[in-house]
Amino acid sequence: MATFHLNQPLILLSLFTTTLFTLYPVSLTSTLHEQGTTNTTHLHFYLHDKLSGSNPSAVRVAGLHPNANSLSFGDVIVIDDPLTKEPDLNSTLIGKAQGFYTHVSKEDLTLLMVVSLVFSEGRFNGSTLTVIGRNSVLEKVREFPIVGGSGAFRGARGWVLDQTYTADPRTGDGIFEFDVYVM
């Protein structure tokens, strides 16, 4: 059996690529063909991220900043945020955003988000979408890729457009409007 050293990445990449395209050409062709016939589903809802108060939906689990309601480089926040049909927290609950985000920029408010959108109402009850991406919070509209899902969204791909609906810089609480496009 051949032994490969870590300083030979091009050889490994070449072998992997050659093997992949030799063994799986039919799968690649059929996947490309299916992309042209895929339907897109549009979902619209609001995410409520609450860092303050006695019952927060977002909790800092790592970080050095002394103020629990502000973010600084390296902070990690775990979330279990409600998703609602309307911006009012008392409107119909359609699910939860569960995961974490971490402050990844020394220069500005940029987060890395790893979140499952877990639906609990309607025709998508029990289904999830997995979103992973960069969130440059001060931009008007942010875009995140959908990298997978379960249930009705098994094998999903697509994107999320996120806009700040309201934000309180004093508490860190915010409501965010999500437009989700799923294929």
Secondary structure, DSSP 8 states (H G I E B T S, - for coil): -----TT-HHHHHHHHHHHHHHH-HHHHHHHHHHHTT---EEEEEEEEE--SSSS-SEEEEE---S-TTS--TT-EEEEEEEEESSSSTTS-EEEEEEEEEEE--SSS-EEEEEEEEEE-SGGGTT-EEEEEEEEETTSSEEEEEEEEEEGGGTT--EEEEEEEEEE-TTT--EEEEEEEEE-
